[in-house]
Amino acid sequence: MGTDNNNLLQIIGTSKAIKRIYELIEKVSNSDSTVLILGESGTGKELVAKNIHFKSTRAEKPFIPVNCGAIPTELLESELFGHEKGAFTGAVASRIGRFELADGGTIFLDEIGEMQPILQVKLLRVLQERSFERIGGIKTVNVDVRIVAATNQNLEEAVAAGRFREDLFYRLNVITIDIPPLRERTEDILPLCDYFIEKHSRRFGRNPIRLTDDAMKIFIGYHWPGNVRELENTVERLLVLKDDDVVTPYDLPEKMTGRKIPNLPDIEDDDRNPFVGGIDLNAALEEYEKRLILHAIELQNGVKSQAAKYLNINRTTLIEKMKRLGLS
């Protein structure tokens, strides 16, 4: 999934799961029903929430996100509902909360599973009555706000364990949108990759990069524990670090390839004076080249053509190097 800078939101992908999510967004956008978005971290839950908002009749009103897991419990109540002057130490002025800021629009409660039970009770009332009181206040505040919540937790398990109120769960779980992890919709990986290459190439003012076929295979086969967010970060890092425009497996992080590059040869200095004697650069480079070639041949079970491919050189070049370095 991806966005641009003008709230022209795009859901990127060709998988059945993504097409189904887009259909659900179209169906639910113009209702006021509460939506619960499920999915692992990095799958694009906030993007789905924004699509629901900006495709609705509330699009001209605020979209207010709140990460319930990132704000300490003692501050989250004030963030959500506001407070009156003098309500607690440090409350030197009245302050409106996120629910009031979202009036007429949508409030997005991310990581709702992290909310503590004491706040779950107050949220339940807002869901039922669309009203609340600020901390330290007696005046009831009424709001017209749509609630979209999201979590990477299994809320049914949290209910069974007593960490999440059952009545709140059923109030939130009116319409559910479940976003599968990226590893379960591999056909979306390359379209997403192309989207992020174009996006960040424009941002950095440089030529787009191109993945070789072998690099593409690694992208598709990698399990992406950080999902779409990790994919975007990987593309951005490649655009920053690559001097040329072609990405090979050698350019990819070790966690993606499973490849471990042998350590550089140990460099020993004279104990009495580190500047005496210096380093034999040619010998050090030759030793490292030997290690790389032996490592590649070992990984490819002695098949030199595969080792050459792994090293991104021709087989004849590999044979010549082995002869020059005295490797049989």
N, C-alpha and C positions, 0 to 999 in steps of 0.2 A: 504494500500500500504506500501511497505517497501523497504529498501536498505540494502546492506551490506557494508563493508568497502573498497571494491575493484571495485566499479563502476559496479558490476554485479547486475544490477537493477532488482527488482522483483515487479510486480504488484500483490498484494495479494487479492484474492476474487473469488467468484464463481457466483456472480450475473450477470444477463444479461447486466447490465450497465457496469460493469468492463470488461466483455468479449468484448463488443462493443468498449470500449475505446482502448483495446489492438489491436483490428482489425484496428481501425483508425490509431494508431501509426505505425503499420506495413505498411499501405498504404501510409502515408505521409512522412515517415522518409527520403526516398531517393529523395524527391523532394526538391526544394528550396522555396516552397510556404510559406508565412507567416502564422503562426498558432496563434489563439487566444484561450486561455484556460480559461474557466469560472468555478467558483465554490466558495463555502464559504471558509473562512479561515480554514486551517487545513485539507482540503480534499486531498491534495497531488498534487497540481498544478505543483510545481517545479519538483517533481518526474516524472510526465508525460513529462515535457520539457526535462529532462535528458534522458529519454528513447528515445525520438525523436532524440536527438543528438547522443547518443551512438549506436543507431541502424542505423545511416546514414553513408554516405561516409565521413562525416566530423568528425567521431569519434576520430581520432588521433589529431585533432586540438582542440583549447580551447573551453570550455563551460564557459561562463562568465555571472553569475547572477547579476542583479542590482535590488534592492528593491526601486522602485521609491517613495514609501510612507515613507521610513525611512530616506531619505536624504533631507535636506532642499533645497528648490528651487534654492537658490543662489549658492549652491554647486553642485547640480545635473548636471547642464550644463557642468561644468568642469569635473565631474566624467564620463559623457558620451562621451564628445568630446575632452577633454584635453584643455590645454592652453599653450600659449607661455610665456616666461620669461617677467615679467613686465606688463602682461596683466591687472593685478589688484593688489591692495595692498596685499602683502604677497606672490605674485607669483615670488619667488626668482629664480625659475628655470622652464624650460619647462617641461611639463608633458603630456604623451599620455593618452587618455581616454579609456573607456571600449570598445568602438567600434573598436579602433585600436588593443586592446589586443585580441579581438575576431576574428580578421582577419583570414579567412579561416575556422572558426568554427561557433559557435552559440552564440548569445547574448540573454539572457532571461530577459525580462523587466517585473518584477513582480509588481503588484499593479499599472498597467499602468493608471488606472482611477484617480490616485492621481496626475498625472503630470499636471502642470499648463499650460494654453494656450500658453504662450510665448515659452515654450519648445516643445509643440505639433507641432508648425510650423516647427521647425528645424528637428524634428523627421520625419515629413512628407516628407521633402526633402530627408532624408537618405533612406526612404522607396522607394522613386521614383527613385533616382539617385545613391544610394549607395556611396554618397560623402558628405563632409562637410568641414568646416574650424574650426581649433581650436580657442578658445577664444583669441582674440588679434592677430590672424594670418591672412595671406592673401593667403597662399598656400592651394590649394584644396587637401584634403586627400581622396583617393579612397580606399574602403574596399570591400572585398568579404565576406559577413557575412549573415548568416540566422537569421531572427528575429522571436522569439517566445515570445508572450506577454501573460500576465495573469491578471485577475482582479476578485475581489469578488463583484464588483458593476454591476449594470445594465447599460451598456454603452448607450443603446438606450434611456433610461430615461435621462442620463447625456447629451446626444446630444440634446434632446428636451428641457432641462433646460438651454442649452447654456454653460455647463461646459466642454464639450468635442467636439472637431471639428468633424463635420460630415464626411468630406473628409478623415480625419485620421482614423476614425472608419471603413470606408469601405476599406481602405488600410490594416488595421489590420485584418479585419474579412473575410479573404480569406477562411481559413479552421477553423471551430470552434469545439472544444472539450469541452463538458459540463460534469463536474464531479458532480454527485448527492451527496447530503450530506449523511452521514453515516446512519442517521435515515431512509432514503428511500431505503437502501439496507442492511437490517438487516442480511441477510444471509452471509454477509462478516465479521460480527463482531467477531464471534468465530475463523475463520481462521486467522484474523488479530491478535486476542488475542494470539493464539498459536504461531504465528510468533514472536511477541514481547516478549513473555515469553522465548522462546528459545534464541532469540537475547540477551536479557539482562541477562539471567541466565549465558550464556557464559561470558558476559562482567564482571559480578560480581563474577564469579567462584563459584556459589552456585547451589543447586538442583533446578530444575524448580518447580514452584508452580502449584497447581491443583485447579480449581474452582469446588465447589460443584454444584449439579444441581440447587439449589436455587440461588446461586451466578450467574450461567450462565443465568438464567431467568432474573435477574436484569440487567446484561450486555446487553442482547438482548432488553429488554424493555426500557432502558434508552435512552433519546433523543440525547445525545452526541452533545451539542452545539459547542464544540471545535473540533468535527469530529475525524479523525484518530489521529491527534496530541494529543488530550485529551485522547484518548484510550491508546496510547503508554505511556503517562505520568502516567496514572493510574496504568498500569501494572508495570512500573518501580518503582513507589512508593510502591506498594505491595511487590515487591521483596526486597526492601530495609528494609521495616518495619516488615515484617513477620518473626518470629522466626522459625515457622514450615512451612510445604509445602502445607497446605490445606487452601484455601480461602473460608470463609463462608460469608453470607450477613453481619454478624456483623463486618467484616473487611473492608467493603466498605465505602466510604465517605457518609456522611449524604445526600448530594445532589443527590446521586444515589438511596438511599433506601427510602428517605423521612422520615427516622426515627430520632427522637430526643431523645437522652439519657437524662434522668432526671439528674438535677444537683446533685453534691455531697452534703451531708448534710452540713449545715453551721457549721463552726468550730469556737467556741467562746473561746477566751483566757481571762485570768484574766486581767482586765484593768491596774492593778497596776504592774503586773509582768507577761509577757507572758509565762514565764517558770514555773510559779506556777500552780500546778494542772495537767497540760498536757492534753492529749487527750485520751479518752477511745477508743482505736482502734477497739475493738470488737463491741462496741455499734455503732460506726460510720459505720462500714462495714455492720452490721445487718440492720441499717436504710437504707443504700443505696440499699441493696439487696431487702428490702421490696418495695422500690420505683420502682426498675426495674421490679419486678414481677407484681405489680399493674399496671404499665405502659403497660406491655406486655398483660395482661388480658384485659385491657381497649381497646387496639388497636385491639385485636382479638374478641371483642364483647362478652367477657366472656367465650369463648370456650377454655378450659384449654389445650386440645391437641394441638391447634394451637398456644397458648401462649408458650407452651413448645418447639414447633418447632421453633418459633421466637427466643427463648432464647438459642436454640441449646442444649437442655437437654431433657431427657426422661420425659414422662408425670408423671410416678411414682416418679421421682426425684422432679418434680415441686410440687406434692401433699405433699411429705414429707417436703419440704422446707416451704410450706405454713402452715403446721401444726406446725412446729417448730417455725415459726415467728408469730403464732397467727393470720393468715389471713384466713378468711372464704371464 
